């Protein structure tokens, strides 16, 4: 089954900049159009152009291709549902529907044209498959992109009963968190195959985008720019995979590093490093059970907190205005929660509580974290306040949390030490462009103050700004209303 979305060319031109930036779109449809097949569906987005003559039929051009992972959508009105097309890729080349229809029977071409007269159409299985086959005949770039979309649609959810899946899920989430902080699209993470070995990293299974040349194959010597002698991950104990993400002239390098078998790992860390300001934050993951949503504070967790205290000492005091931070906490616990349904992808980092280390210390000295038998607990019912994804991301984006003056050598040494201690480590480095550091700080602030970070380098319509009246852009909803993990506006 294939979804077909048809919007006017003017509407798509109006929101083109946002689709390029977000790489997803949302579209409302009537409940009668909702698919009975709940498996992910390949989606084609056409631009509709009406000729000047009122008697001629409109023409259609393929603009975007994507996947609707939850065809049932989300109810937004009594009889409407919102579907989310994500990831979303631009058509490899301009392609008129008439060109594709030439490979179809006359009956199929007529049926397809009729169905595109509605903004959303669910094509019958056989017609949808024949349409995709016709698209593949348009050249290798179309075939390669359709192969990628098929992989995305067929992706199996993580199985929380398997220890390797839990490790991959945490590395996946830490990578999504890093990209969210840097305002990089998440779509490149959508095509993934289960690695051959359970001891591999999440990035070992990531499939590069068809036009991307930045995948660095399993070689730690190219992890973070610098002399080779700074690279500590050449030994037989290390498993390291690196991926370079680029967007709007900016670059972030993400490395997954393991040094122990998956069964012996203590958890997952994210170390996010902003090169221009020599600042990092560290997030240590703790999984919340899907029902209780709290964890015991045992001796091992207390020892881990002690280690985080030592990590927090890296860096130096602020000596310039751009070095100022809200506090001295560069280390956070993320008590992360994943629904039992592995397909319930939130579209961003997993829900969870971000707790600064100093706040955790205070919590563990207060009666609010005492359980019925006197033990200590951390979770939703044991902390009156916590940061959610959007709040934590904003703090880091604005440079209000993190170390000051941390060198690359210190960063790599910390990542190596954490991996050897038994953690699965994700190191994400947002790279500067070589300009004066002050300019980079100001540029980061301008980007952080507006969600339109990449628009300066993206062509925008010259007409007066107004909210598009056609498709509902879901990103506007998700940034205007920030729901916490229990469904309440925070």
C-alpha positions as CSV (number, residue, x, y, z in Angstrom):
1,X,0.0,0.0,0.0
2,X,1.2,3.5,-0.9
3,X,0.1,6.9,0.4
4,X,-0.2,9.7,-2.2
5,X,-0.4,13.3,-1.1
6,X,-1.3,16.0,-3.6
7,X,-0.9,19.7,-2.8
8,X,-0.8,22.8,-4.9
9,X,2.6,23.8,-6.2
10,X,2.1,27.2,-4.5
11,X,1.6,25.5,-1.1
12,X,4.7,23.3,-1.5
13,X,6.7,26.3,-2.6
14,X,5.6,28.2,0.5
15,X,6.8,25.6,2.9
16,X,9.8,24.2,0.9
17,X,12.3,25.9,3.2
18,X,10.7,24.2,6.2
19,X,10.5,20.8,4.6
20,X,14.3,21.1,3.7
21,X,15.0,22.0,7.3
22,X,12.8,19.5,9.1
23,X,12.8,16.6,6.6
24,X,9.3,15.7,7.8
25,X,5.7,17.0,7.2
26,X,2.3,16.4,8.8
27,X,-1.0,16.2,6.9
28,X,-4.5,16.0,8.1
29,X,-6.9,13.6,6.5
30,X,-10.5,12.4,7.0
31,X,-11.0,9.3,9.2
32,X,-12.5,7.5,6.2
33,X,-9.1,7.6,4.5
34,X,-7.3,5.9,7.4
35,X,-5.6,2.8,6.3
36,X,-6.5,-0.6,7.8
37,X,-3.0,-1.8,7.3
38,X,-1.0,-0.4,10.3
39,X,2.4,-1.2,8.9
40,X,4.6,1.7,7.7
41,X,3.8,2.9,4.2
42,X,5.9,4.6,1.5
43,X,4.5,8.0,0.7
44,X,4.7,10.1,-2.5
45,X,4.1,13.9,-2.4
46,X,3.0,15.5,-5.6
47,X,2.8,19.2,-6.6
48,X,-0.4,20.0,-8.4
49,X,-0.4,22.7,-11.1
50,X,-3.7,23.9,-12.6
51,X,-3.4,25.2,-16.2
52,X,-4.6,28.6,-17.2
53,X,-7.4,27.0,-19.2
54,X,-10.3,26.0,-17.0
55,X,-11.0,23.0,-19.1
56,X,-7.6,21.3,-19.0
57,X,-6.7,18.8,-16.4
58,X,-4.1,19.6,-13.7
59,X,-0.6,18.3,-14.0
60,X,1.3,16.6,-11.2
61,X,5.0,16.5,-10.4
62,X,6.7,14.3,-7.8
63,X,8.4,16.6,-5.3
64,X,9.1,14.5,-2.1
65,X,9.2,10.8,-1.1
66,X,8.9,9.6,2.5
67,X,7.4,7.1,4.9
68,X,4.4,7.2,7.1
69,X,5.4,5.0,10.0
70,X,2.0,5.1,11.8
71,X,-0.7,5.1,9.0
72,X,-3.5,5.2,11.6
73,X,-2.3,8.7,12.4
74,X,-3.3,10.7,15.5
75,X,-6.8,12.0,16.0
76,X,-6.9,15.8,16.0
77,X,-10.6,16.4,15.5
78,X,-13.8,14.5,15.6
79,X,-13.3,13.1,12.1
80,X,-9.8,14.0,11.2
81,X,-6.4,12.4,11.8
82,X,-2.9,13.7,11.5
83,X,-0.3,11.5,9.7
84,X,3.4,12.3,9.9
85,X,5.6,11.7,6.9
86,X,9.1,11.1,8.2
87,X,11.7,10.8,7.0
88,X,11.2,13.0,3.9
89,X,13.5,13.2,0.9
90,X,13.3,15.4,-2.1
91,X,12.7,13.6,-5.4
92,X,16.1,12.8,-7.0
93,X,15.0,14.7,-10.2
94,X,12.0,16.6,-11.5
95,X,9.5,14.0,-12.6
96,X,6.1,14.6,-14.2
97,X,3.4,12.1,-13.4
98,X,2.7,11.7,-17.1
99,X,6.3,10.3,-17.5
100,X,5.7,7.7,-14.9
101,X,2.2,6.9,-16.2
102,X,3.7,6.0,-19.5
103,X,4.9,2.8,-17.9
104,X,1.4,2.0,-16.5
105,X,-1.7,0.7,-18.2
106,X,-4.2,3.3,-19.3
107,X,-6.6,2.1,-16.6
108,X,-3.9,2.5,-13.8
109,X,-3.0,6.0,-15.1
110,X,-6.6,7.1,-15.1
111,X,-7.2,5.6,-11.6
112,X,-4.1,7.3,-10.3
113,X,-5.0,10.7,-11.7
114,X,-8.5,10.5,-10.3
115,X,-7.2,9.6,-6.8
116,X,-4.7,12.5,-6.9
117,X,-7.6,14.9,-7.1
118,X,-7.9,14.4,-3.3
119,X,-5.2,15.8,-1.1
120,X,-4.6,12.4,0.5
121,X,-5.1,9.0,-1.2
122,X,-4.4,5.5,0.0
123,X,-3.6,3.6,-3.2
124,X,-4.7,-0.1,-3.5
125,X,-1.9,-2.5,-3.0
126,X,-1.5,-3.6,-6.6
127,X,-1.7,-0.1,-8.0
128,X,0.8,1.1,-5.4
129,X,3.3,-1.6,-6.2
130,X,3.0,-1.0,-10.0
131,X,3.5,2.7,-9.4
132,X,6.7,2.1,-7.3
133,X,7.9,-0.3,-10.0
134,X,7.4,2.4,-12.6
135,X,9.3,4.9,-10.5
136,X,12.3,2.4,-10.3
137,X,12.5,2.5,-14.0
138,X,13.2,6.2,-13.9
139,X,16.8,5.6,-13.1
140,X,19.2,4.3,-10.4
141,X,18.8,7.3,-8.1
142,X,15.1,6.6,-7.8
143,X,15.7,2.9,-7.3
144,X,18.3,3.6,-4.6
145,X,16.0,6.0,-2.7
146,X,13.0,3.6,-2.9
147,X,15.3,0.8,-1.5
148,X,16.1,3.1,1.4
149,X,12.5,3.9,2.0
150,X,11.7,0.2,2.0
151,X,14.3,-0.4,4.6
152,X,12.8,2.4,6.8
153,X,9.3,1.0,6.4
154,X,10.4,-2.5,7.2
155,X,12.6,-1.6,10.2
156,X,11.9,-3.8,13.2
157,X,11.4,-2.2,16.6
158,X,14.0,-2.6,19.3
159,X,13.2,-5.6,21.6
160,X,13.8,-4.5,25.2
161,X,14.1,-8.1,26.3
162,X,17.5,-8.3,24.4
163,X,20.5,-6.8,26.0
164,X,22.0,-5.7,22.7
165,X,18.8,-4.0,21.7
166,X,18.7,-2.0,24.9
167,X,22.3,-0.9,24.2
168,X,21.5,0.1,20.6
169,X,18.4,1.9,21.7
170,X,20.4,4.0,24.2
171,X,23.1,4.8,21.6
172,X,20.4,5.7,19.1
173,X,18.7,8.0,21.6
174,X,22.0,9.7,22.5
175,X,22.7,10.3,18.8
176,X,19.3,11.8,18.4
177,X,19.8,14.0,21.4
178,X,23.1,15.2,20.0
179,X,21.6,16.1,16.6
180,X,18.7,17.8,18.3
181,X,21.0,20.0,20.4
182,X,22.9,21.0,17.2
183,X,19.7,21.5,15.2
184,X,20.5,18.8,12.7
185,X,17.7,16.8,11.0
186,X,17.0,13.3,12.5
187,X,16.0,11.8,9.1
188,X,19.5,10.3,8.4
189,X,19.0,8.0,11.4
190,X,15.9,6.4,10.0
191,X,17.5,3.7,7.8
192,X,19.1,1.1,10.0
193,X,19.7,-2.6,9.9
194,X,20.5,-4.7,12.9
195,X,24.3,-5.2,13.1
196,X,25.7,-8.7,12.6
197,X,27.3,-8.8,16.1
198,X,25.5,-8.0,19.3
199,X,28.7,-6.3,20.5
200,X,28.7,-3.8,17.6
201,X,27.6,-0.2,18.1
202,X,24.4,1.4,16.9
203,X,26.1,3.3,14.1
204,X,27.5,0.1,12.7
205,X,24.0,-0.6,11.4
206,X,23.3,2.9,10.1
207,X,22.8,3.1,6.3
208,X,24.2,6.3,4.8
209,X,21.9,8.4,2.7
210,X,22.1,7.8,-1.1
211,X,24.0,11.0,-1.8
212,X,26.1,11.1,1.3
213,X,29.9,10.6,1.1
214,X,30.6,11.3,4.8
215,X,30.4,7.8,6.3
216,X,33.7,6.9,7.8
217,X,34.0,3.1,7.9
218,X,34.9,1.8,11.3
219,X,38.2,3.7,11.6
220,X,38.9,5.5,14.9
221,X,41.9,7.2,13.3
222,X,39.5,9.7,11.7
223,X,37.1,10.2,14.6
224,X,37.6,13.8,15.7
225,X,39.9,16.1,13.7
226,X,43.5,16.3,15.0
227,X,46.8,14.5,15.0
228,X,46.6,10.8,14.9
229,X,48.5,10.4,18.2
230,X,45.4,11.9,19.9
231,X,43.2,9.0,18.7
232,X,43.0,6.4,21.5
233,X,40.7,3.9,19.9
234,X,43.1,1.8,17.8
235,X,43.5,-1.1,20.1
236,X,41.8,-4.5,19.9
237,X,39.6,-3.8,22.9
238,X,37.7,-1.0,21.1
239,X,34.8,-1.1,18.7
240,X,34.3,2.3,17.3
241,X,32.0,3.6,14.5
242,X,31.9,7.2,13.3
243,X,29.3,9.1,11.2
244,X,29.6,12.6,10.0
245,X,26.3,14.6,9.6
246,X,26.2,17.8,7.5
247,X,23.4,20.3,7.2
248,X,23.3,23.9,6.0
249,X,27.1,24.2,5.9
250,X,27.6,22.9,9.5
251,X,29.0,19.5,10.6
252,X,28.8,17.2,13.6
253,X,30.8,14.1,14.0
254,X,29.3,11.3,16.2
255,X,31.3,8.3,17.4
256,X,29.9,5.2,19.2
257,X,32.6,3.6,21.3
258,X,32.4,0.2,23.1
259,X,35.3,-1.5,24.8
260,X,33.4,-4.4,26.6
261,X,31.1,-7.2,25.6
262,X,27.4,-6.1,25.6
263,X,26.5,-8.3,28.6
264,X,29.0,-6.5,30.8
265,X,28.2,-2.9,30.0
266,X,27.2,-0.6,32.9
267,X,25.1,1.8,30.8
268,X,25.3,4.5,28.2
269,X,26.9,7.9,28.1
270,X,26.5,10.9,25.8
271,X,29.4,13.4,25.7
272,X,28.4,16.4,23.6
273,X,31.3,18.7,22.7
274,X,31.0,22.2,21.2
275,X,34.4,22.7,19.7
276,X,34.2,26.5,19.3
277,X,33.6,27.1,23.0
278,X,35.6,24.1,24.2
279,X,32.6,23.0,26.3
280,X,30.9,19.6,26.9
281,X,28.0,18.2,28.7
282,X,27.7,14.6,29.7
283,X,24.5,12.6,30.1
284,X,24.5,9.2,31.8
285,X,21.5,7.1,30.9
286,X,19.4,5.1,33.4
287,X,16.4,3.2,32.1
288,X,13.1,3.5,33.9
289,X,10.9,0.4,34.0
290,X,7.9,1.0,31.8
291,X,5.4,0.6,34.6
292,X,6.9,1.8,37.9
293,X,9.0,4.6,36.3
294,X,11.5,4.7,39.2
295,X,14.8,3.0,40.0
296,X,16.5,2.0,43.2
297,X,19.5,4.0,44.3
298,X,22.0,1.2,45.1
299,X,25.7,1.2,45.9
300,X,26.7,0.9,42.3
301,X,24.7,4.0,41.4
302,X,26.3,5.9,44.2
303,X,29.7,5.0,43.0
304,X,28.7,6.1,39.5
305,X,27.6,9.5,41.0
306,X,31.1,9.8,42.6
307,X,32.7,9.2,39.2
308,X,30.5,11.9,37.7
309,X,31.7,14.3,40.5
310,X,35.3,13.7,39.2
311,X,34.2,14.3,35.6
312,X,32.5,17.6,36.7
313,X,35.9,18.9,37.8
314,X,37.2,19.0,34.2
315,X,37.5,22.5,32.8
316,X,38.3,25.9,34.3
317,X,36.5,28.9,35.7
318,X,34.8,31.4,33.3
319,X,37.1,34.2,32.2
320,X,34.9,35.8,29.5
321,X,31.2,36.6,29.1
322,X,30.6,33.7,26.7
323,X,32.1,31.3,29.3
324,X,29.4,32.0,31.8
325,X,27.1,29.1,32.7
326,X,24.0,28.9,34.8
327,X,25.8,26.5,37.2
328,X,28.8,24.3,37.6
329,X,27.0,21.1,36.5
330,X,28.2,19.6,33.3
331,X,26.9,16.1,34.2
332,X,23.3,15.0,34.1
333,X,21.4,11.8,34.7
334,X,18.7,11.0,32.1
335,X,16.1,8.7,33.6
336,X,14.8,7.5,30.2
337,X,11.5,5.9,29.5
338,X,10.6,3.8,26.4
339,X,7.1,2.6,25.8
340,X,6.6,-1.1,25.7
341,X,5.5,-0.8,22.1
342,X,8.9,-0.4,20.4
343,X,7.2,1.2,17.3
344,X,6.0,4.2,19.3
345,X,8.7,6.5,18.1
346,X,8.3,10.0,19.7
347,X,10.0,11.7,16.7
348,X,12.8,13.0,18.9
349,X,14.8,11.9,22.0
350,X,13.1,9.4,24.2
351,X,11.0,10.8,27.1
352,X,12.8,11.1,30.3
353,X,13.9,13.2,33.3
354,X,17.1,15.2,33.2
355,X,18.6,15.6,36.6
356,X,21.8,17.7,37.2
357,X,24.3,16.0,39.4
358,X,24.1,18.5,42.2
359,X,20.3,18.3,42.2
360,X,20.6,14.5,42.5
361,X,22.8,14.9,45.6
362,X,20.2,17.1,47.2
363,X,17.4,14.7,46.3
364,X,19.2,11.8,48.0
365,X,19.5,13.8,51.2
366,X,15.8,14.6,51.3
367,X,12.9,12.5,52.5
368,X,11.1,12.8,49.1
369,X,13.3,10.0,47.7
370,X,12.7,7.5,50.5
371,X,10.8,4.4,49.6
372,X,8.3,2.5,51.8
373,X,11.2,0.4,53.3
374,X,13.6,3.3,53.8
375,X,15.6,2.8,50.6
376,X,16.2,5.6,48.2
377,X,14.5,5.9,44.8
378,X,14.7,8.2,41.8
379,X,11.8,8.7,39.4
380,X,8.7,10.7,38.5
381,X,7.1,10.4,41.9
382,X,10.3,11.1,43.8
383,X,11.4,14.5,42.3
384,X,9.2,17.6,42.3
385,X,11.2,19.2,39.5
386,X,13.1,17.9,36.5
387,X,14.2,19.0,33.0
388,X,12.4,17.6,30.0
389,X,14.0,17.1,26.5
390,X,13.2,20.6,25.2
391,X,14.4,22.4,28.3
392,X,17.7,20.5,28.4
393,X,18.3,20.9,24.7
394,X,17.7,24.7,25.0
395,X,20.2,25.0,27.9
396,X,22.9,23.3,25.9
397,X,22.1,25.1,22.7
398,X,22.5,28.5,24.4
399,X,25.7,27.5,26.0
400,X,24.2,27.8,29.5
401,X,25.3,24.3,30.6
402,X,28.7,22.6,30.2
403,X,32.3,22.9,31.1
404,X,34.6,25.8,30.2
405,X,37.9,25.4,28.4
406,X,38.0,21.7,27.9
407,X,40.6,20.6,25.4
408,X,40.1,17.9,22.8
409,X,42.7,15.8,24.5
410,X,40.7,15.9,27.7
411,X,37.6,15.0,25.8
412,X,39.1,11.9,24.2
413,X,40.7,10.8,27.4
414,X,37.4,11.0,29.1
415,X,35.6,9.0,26.4
416,X,38.3,6.3,26.5
417,X,38.2,6.1,30.3
418,X,34.4,5.7,30.3
419,X,34.5,3.0,27.6
420,X,37.1,1.1,29.5
421,X,35.1,1.3,32.6
422,X,32.3,-0.5,30.8
423,X,30.1,2.2,29.4
424,X,28.8,2.5,25.9
425,X,29.9,6.0,24.9
426,X,28.6,8.3,22.3
427,X,30.9,11.3,21.6
428,X,29.3,14.0,19.5
429,X,31.5,16.9,18.4
430,X,29.9,20.0,16.7
431,X,32.7,21.5,14.6
432,X,33.4,25.2,14.0
433,X,34.3,26.7,10.7
434,X,37.6,28.2,11.5
435,X,36.4,31.8,12.1
436,X,37.1,33.8,15.2
437,X,35.6,32.1,18.3
438,X,33.6,35.2,19.3
439,X,31.9,35.1,16.0
440,X,31.1,31.4,16.4
441,X,29.6,32.1,19.9
442,X,27.4,34.8,18.5
443,X,26.4,32.7,15.5
444,X,25.4,29.9,17.9
445,X,23.3,32.3,19.9
446,X,21.5,33.5,16.8
447,X,20.8,29.9,15.9
448,X,19.6,29.0,19.4
449,X,17.3,32.0,19.7
450,X,15.3,30.9,16.7
451,X,14.1,27.6,15.3
452,X,14.8,28.9,11.9
453,X,18.4,28.1,12.3
454,X,19.1,26.9,8.8
455,X,16.9,29.3,7.0
456,X,19.6,31.9,6.4
457,X,21.2,29.5,3.9
458,X,17.9,28.2,2.6
459,X,15.9,29.9,-0.1
460,X,12.7,31.4,1.4
461,X,9.6,32.7,-0.4
462,X,9.6,36.4,-0.9
463,X,5.9,36.8,-0.3
464,X,4.6,38.1,3.1
465,X,4.9,35.6,5.9
466,X,1.8,33.8,6.9
467,X,0.9,30.4,8.3
468,X,0.4,27.9,5.5
469,X,-3.2,27.1,4.9
470,X,-2.6,23.7,3.2
471,X,-0.8,20.9,5.0
472,X,-0.4,21.1,8.8
473,X,3.3,21.4,9.6
474,X,3.6,19.3,12.7
475,X,6.8,20.9,13.7
476,X,5.0,24.1,14.5
477,X,2.8,22.1,16.9
478,X,5.6,20.3,18.6
479,X,7.5,23.5,19.3
480,X,4.5,25.6,20.3
481,X,3.2,23.1,22.8
482,X,5.8,21.1,24.7
483,X,4.2,18.0,26.2
484,X,5.9,16.3,29.1
485,X,6.3,12.5,29.2
486,X,2.9,12.0,30.8
487,X,1.0,14.1,28.3
488,X,0.6,17.4,30.1
489,X,1.8,20.8,28.9
490,X,5.0,21.6,30.8
